[in-house]
Amino acid sequence: MNTRTPTLLIAGALLAATAACGAQSLDAAGSAAEPAAEVVLDEAPAEEKAAGVINAITPDKDLAAKVPASVKSGGLKVVSSIGYPPMELWASDGKTAIGFDPALARAIARKLGVKYTLTDEEFNSQIPGVLTGRYDFVISSMTDNPERQAKITFVDYVQAGSGMLVKKGNPAGVAGPADLCGKTVSVVDNGSSLELAEKYDADCESGGKQALNILKFPGDTEAMLQVINGRAQATITDYVVAAYKAADPKVEVEAIALEGTESPWGIGMKPDNTALIESVKGALDSLIKSGEYGKLLAAWNLDKLAVQSAVVNGGK
């Protein structure tokens, strides 16, 4: 991201971190004490609604001391899929990511005393990118479930449910899942919305009703466009996203909550990277305890998504 202004913090408390980057330890035999290195922390852009909260976050020296050496030296490499407001969206420059997920990633990086970079990738590329080591973690409104837990380890950061978007006025008369039988539904491929669509499809068929026609797309924006242009009667997405889009009068859609679909969303990491998992969990717990986490949620009107503590692999 190119719109951040660096803030220089003297990191005397982070001297152990500098040793991983080539500085000499104070207890090295026969060596003189070296001056503490400066840690350059990234600042949130002005368009980020939680910028003031993020930029006031300072490193936790105990957490920072335990950060993996690769993260201390190379910064926290984050992957997300931008275009899912209010969770992830582009600022007006078209290249700076804002929204709750980038805000929380920035906050975690600052709490750990490291730099931060975020890369935009399509949804299906994110977990492979983490497993190959290209990214340290994925934060992309990703549902924590047993299937994904078989590949990556999650630190759960919000609790959210699903919803649907229909055309304004709801001409197809869709009030709930039972009304989708025989209709065309658009979803993001390989996401929780596809899982729900397939479940509703099976329910329709077992009830002797017409099956769903499921259209799959790489991103949420493409899926929503199918409703706007009339190709689909509904799209399944996360309710917070549906409500955000329905609030825009120019889009001309309505949001419908899908009751009983609440589940945790997680920050996904490579399972054997236990030091990073503990660092991220510790940073999130610290942000929750300090109240900074709640302020990040409030900035994006997402208070209802709050969790009380950072849980590892809480999805069932």
Secondary structure as UniProt FT lines:
FT   STRAND          7..10
FT   HELIX           12..14
FT   HELIX           15..19
FT   TURN            20..22
FT   TURN            26..27
FT   TURN            29..30
FT   STRAND          38..41
FT   TURN            46..47
FT   TURN            49..50
FT   HELIX           51..55
FT   HELIX           61..65
FT   HELIX           69..74
FT   STRAND          76..80
FT   TURN            85..87
FT   STRAND          88..90
FT   TURN            92..93
FT   STRAND          97..98
FT   HELIX           100..112
FT   STRAND          116..120
FT   HELIX           123..125
FT   HELIX           126..131
FT   TURN            132..133
FT   STRAND          137..138
FT   HELIX           146..149
FT   TURN            150..151
FT   STRAND          153..167
FT   TURN            168..169
FT   TURN            171..172
FT   HELIX           177..180
FT   TURN            181..182
FT   STRAND          184..188
FT   TURN            189..190
FT   HELIX           192..206
FT   TURN            207..208
FT   STRAND          213..217
FT   HELIX           220..228
FT   TURN            229..230
FT   STRAND          234..238
FT   HELIX           239..246
FT   TURN            249..251
FT   STRAND          253..269
FT   TURN            271..272
FT   HELIX           274..290
FT   HELIX           292..299
FT   TURN            300..301
FT   HELIX           303..305
FT   STRAND          311..312
//
